[in-house]
Amino acid sequence: MPHGIRRKSIRDPKTNVEKSEFRELKQELEQLMVEMTEEAISVRLDYETSGSNMDSGSIVAIHQNSPLLDNEKEELSDIAVNIKRKENE
């Protein structure tokens, strides 16, 4: 371009982002989407083959100021949720 003439940047009217930046952002988001999808598939396959380890003797921690300690007769099982492994069909 001749000296002193600047090319007007092309901006997306909805986002006010330059088209070149928009393409880069779109490519980055698409790459992140692929990575997240791959990780989700991996987690699902791992769960289907191994199951959950949430009932494998997890530790329950209760803070020293917890209202649970006020009533010694109240059992944790009265208020806590018991997670059971899903039966394989």
C-alpha positions as CSV (number, residue, x, y, z in Angstrom):
1,M,0.0,0.0,0.0
2,P,1.2,3.5,-0.6
3,H,2.8,5.4,2.2
4,G,0.3,7.1,4.5
5,I,-2.7,4.9,3.5
6,R,-3.7,2.5,6.2
7,R,-5.8,-0.5,5.5
8,K,-9.0,-0.4,7.5
9,S,-9.2,-3.4,9.8
10,I,-12.2,-5.6,9.3
11,R,-14.1,-6.1,12.5
12,D,-17.0,-8.5,13.2
13,P,-20.0,-6.3,13.9
14,K,-21.3,-8.6,16.7
15,T,-18.1,-9.0,18.7
16,N,-16.1,-6.0,17.6
17,V,-13.1,-8.3,17.2
18,E,-10.9,-8.1,14.1
19,K,-11.5,-11.0,11.7
20,S,-8.0,-12.3,12.0
21,E,-8.2,-12.4,15.8
22,F,-11.6,-14.0,15.5
23,R,-10.3,-16.8,13.4
24,E,-7.4,-17.4,15.9
25,L,-9.8,-17.4,18.8
26,K,-12.2,-19.8,17.0
27,Q,-9.3,-22.2,16.2
28,E,-8.2,-22.1,19.8
29,L,-11.7,-22.8,21.1
30,E,-12.1,-25.6,18.6
31,Q,-8.8,-27.2,19.8
32,L,-9.9,-26.8,23.4
33,M,-13.2,-28.4,22.6
34,V,-11.4,-31.4,21.0
35,E,-9.2,-31.8,24.0
36,M,-12.1,-31.6,26.5
37,T,-14.1,-34.1,24.4
38,E,-11.2,-36.6,24.3
39,E,-10.7,-36.2,28.1
40,A,-14.4,-36.8,28.7
41,I,-14.4,-39.9,26.5
42,S,-11.3,-41.2,28.4
43,V,-13.0,-40.6,31.8
44,R,-16.2,-42.3,30.7
45,L,-14.3,-45.4,29.3
46,D,-12.3,-45.6,32.5
47,Y,-15.5,-45.5,34.6
48,E,-17.1,-48.1,32.5
49,T,-14.2,-50.5,32.8
50,S,-13.1,-49.8,36.4
51,G,-16.3,-48.4,38.1
52,S,-16.2,-45.8,40.8
53,N,-13.9,-45.8,43.8
54,M,-16.2,-43.5,45.9
55,D,-17.1,-46.4,48.2
56,S,-13.5,-47.6,48.7
57,G,-13.2,-46.6,52.4
58,S,-13.2,-42.8,52.0
59,I,-12.2,-40.7,55.0
60,V,-14.9,-38.5,56.5
61,A,-13.5,-35.4,58.1
62,I,-15.6,-33.3,60.5
63,H,-14.5,-29.9,61.7
64,Q,-14.0,-29.4,65.4
65,N,-16.7,-26.8,65.5
66,S,-19.2,-28.9,63.5
67,P,-22.8,-29.0,64.9
68,L,-22.5,-32.8,64.3
69,L,-20.4,-32.9,67.5
70,D,-23.2,-31.4,69.6
71,N,-25.3,-34.5,69.7
72,E,-23.3,-37.7,70.2
73,K,-26.3,-39.9,69.6
74,E,-26.9,-38.6,66.1
75,E,-25.1,-40.7,63.6
76,L,-23.3,-39.4,60.5
77,S,-25.4,-41.8,58.4
78,D,-28.6,-40.0,59.6
79,I,-27.6,-36.8,57.7
80,A,-24.9,-38.0,55.2
81,V,-25.7,-39.4,51.8
82,N,-24.6,-42.9,51.1
83,I,-23.3,-43.4,47.6
84,K,-23.7,-46.9,46.3
85,R,-22.1,-48.4,43.3
86,K,-24.4,-48.8,40.3
87,E,-25.1,-52.5,39.5
88,N,-23.9,-53.5,36.0
89,E,-26.7,-54.6,33.9
